[in-house]
Amino acid sequence: MRSLVLKCRLADAEELNAIFQELLELEGPVSVGFLNQHGYNLARRDPVAYGAFDSLDVIFRDGIGMALACKAFGLDAKDNLNGTDLIPALVEYASSSLGPRVQFFAYGTAEPWLKRGGDALFNGRDFHSLDGFREPAEYLQHFRAHLSAQGQAIVVLGMGMPKQEVIANLFRTALQTDMLLICGGAILDFKARRFTRAPRFLRLVRAEWLYRLLLEPRRLFNRYVIGIPAFILAVAKDRR
C-alpha cells in the first residue's frame, strides 16, 4: 500500500490550476481519482481494487486519514484535495479552457439525482448520462455511441469504489480519445443535494466523516466505525 500513497499527487490549493492545465494537455484518456481511508482499506484487502487504483494516472490525497498515512510514510500531505471541492473546480477550468468543443458525460447514481447532479455540476451545459448500476461494458458502449468526432470529453464517474476506478481503466485501455476520466464517488449526489455537506466548522476540524456517519449510520457504519480502526492498524503494519 505504500506504493499507492507514494503515487498520490500531493499539492497545495494554489498549485491546482497548473495541475489542471497539465491534465488537459495530456493526450489520450487521462484518469483522475481520490484515495481516502475507505479506498486504502479496499485496496489493501482486494487485489482488483488495488489494481484499479494503481491504474489511475493521477491520485489525489483525500481526508485526514490519508494525511496521517502520508505522515507515517514520511511525506508532506499538503492540502486536502477531496473530490467534492476539487471536481467542480476542475470541470469549470476544463470548460473555460476547452470552450464549446468539450463534451460532458455523467455516469452514476440514479434518477432524479443523476439529472439534477449533472445539471448542477456542468452548470446547465448539455451532457450524456447513464445511471450507476450498469455493467462496465455498457458505459463504454454508451460513450462510443454519443461521442462526436471532434472535441475532448469530460467523463465523471459517480459510483462507489472500486467500480468507478475499474471503469476508468476500461476506458483507458479501450479508447484513444482525448478525455478526462474523473472518479467522483458521491459527487453527483452532493451536487443534486441528495446528501448535504457538513457545516464548515466540521470541515475545518476535519470531521466531515462524522457528519456523514450521523446522516447515514447504517450505510456508513462499516466504513467508519469499523473501517477507521482497521485503517490505523493497517497503516501501522504497512509502515513497519
N, C-alpha and C positions, 0 to 999 in steps of 0.2 A: 504493500500500500504506500510505502514511502515514495515509490516512483510516481504515483498519481499526484501526491502532494507536491512533489518537485516539479511536476508538469504544469501546475497551476500558474496562470498569468497573474502575478501579484503586482498590484498597481495602486496608485493614489488617484483620487477622483479627477484631479487636474490633468492626468495623463489620458483620460478616456477618449477625447476627440482624436488624438493622434492614433490611438489603438483602433478606433472605429474606421478612420481613414485607411489604415494599414489593412484591415479586414476587407474593405471594399476594393482595394487594389489587387488583391489576390485573385488568380484566375481559377475557374472551375468551381466545384462545390466546396464551400468552407463551412465547417460545423463548429458551433459555439455552445458550450454548456456550463453548468454551475455545479460545483462539488460542495455539498454540505454534509453535516453529520450523518443524515439518513443515507445519502449516497455512498459515503465512506463505509458504513455498515453493510450496505447491499453489495458493494464491490468486493468487500473482504470475504464474504461468505459465498458469493455466486460468481463463478468464472465468466459466465455470459455477461453479467453486469460489469465486471472488471474490464472485459474486452471492449464493451460498448463505450465505457468512459475513456478508456485508453485510446480509442479510435478518434476521439474528438480532436479537432485541430487546436482549439483554444478552450481552456477550462479556467473559469474564474472562481475565486475563493468566496464561499457564501456562508456567513454565520459565525457566531462566536466559537462554535465547536471546532471549525476548521482553523480559526485563528489560534486556538490552543494547540492544534496538531502542527501547524507551521512552527510555532514556538518550540514544540517538542523536538522538531527536526532541524532546529537551528536556523529557521527562516524568518525574515521580517514579513509579517502577514499583510502589512499596509492596510488599505481601506477595505471595508466590507462591500463587495460588489455583488449584491443579491439581484436576482432576475427581476423581481417586482419593480425595482427602481431603474435598473440598467436597460432592460429590454425596450421600454417605451422611448428612452433616450436614443438607443441605437436605431430604432425604427425611424424616428424623426430625423436623425442625422443622415441615414441612408436615403430617405425620401428627399431631403434637401439637396443632397449631393448628386443623386442619380436622376432626379426630375421625373418626367412623365413616363420614361421608359421602364420604370421599375414595376414589377407585378407582385402582388401580395397573396399569400396563402396562409390559411389558419387551419390547423388540424388538431382537434382536441375537444374535450368536454362534450356537452350535449346541448341541444336547443331547449329554451331560447337563449341560453347563456353564450353559445357559440357566436351567434349573430351579434348579440349585444357586446360581447367582449371584443370581437373583431372590429366592429364599428368604432368602439372607443379606442382600441389600440392603434388602428390605422387612421384615426381621425376622419371617419366618413369616406375614406377612399374605397374604391371597389376592391373586393378580394374574393378569392375562391376558397371553399371550405368543405371539410368533412368532419363528422363527429369523431371522438377519440376511441371508438370501440370496434374498429375495423381491423382486419388482418393487415400486416405491414405492406404486402404487395398491392393492396387496394389504394393506398396513398400514392404509391409510385405510379400506378395506372391513372389515377385522377390527375396527378400533376402533369403527366405527359399529355393528357387529353386537353388540358386548359392552358398550357404554356404557349405563349405566342412565339413566333420565330425570332423576334428581336427583343432585346432588353435583358434585364437582370432580375432575378426573383429573390424575394424575402419570404422564407418559409418559417412560420412559428409553429413549433410542435408543443402543444399544451396538454401533455399527457403525464402519466406517472412514470417514475424511474423503474426499470431501465428501458421501458418500451420506447420512449421518445429518443433515447440515445441509440437504440438498435435501429430505429427507422432512419435516423440521421446518417448512420453508417451505411445503410442500404442505399440511400440516395447518393452518397459519396462514391460508392463503388459502381453504381449502375448508370450514372449520368456524368456528362462532361459540361453541363450548362453552368454558366456563371450564376451562383446563387449563394445566399447566406442562410444556413440552416441554424435555427435558434431553438435550443431545448429549453422550453419555458415553464414547465411544471404547471402551476395553477394560475399563470398569468392571465389567461382568458377569463377565468372565473373571477379573479380580482378586478379586472377591468370592467366586467359585467356587473360588478358589485354583488355577486353571489356570496362572496366572502368579503369581510371588511378587514382593512389593515388595523394593526394595533395602534393605539394612541401614540403620538410622537414621543412622549416621555418614556414609554416602554421600549420603543425602538432605540432611543438614545442610550438606555441602560442595557441594551442587547437582550431584552426579554420578550421579543415578539413571539417566540416559540410558546411561551407560557399563555399568551393571549389566545393563540390558535388552539392550544390544548383545551382551554376553558370553553371555547366555542364548539369544538368537535371532540369531546373526550373519548367517545367510543372509537372513532376512526383513527385518532392520533395517539391513543394510549400506548400501543406497542412502539410507535416511532419515538416517542419522547420519554415516557415513564420507564420503559424497559430499554429503549434504544440509547438514551444518554449514558447511563452507567455502563452499558456494553461498549459504547464508543470510547469512553475514558479508559476502560481496561484494554481495549484493542490498541489504542494509541500507545499506551504504556508498553504493551508487548512489542509492537512494531518498532518502538524507539530502541528497545533492547536488541 
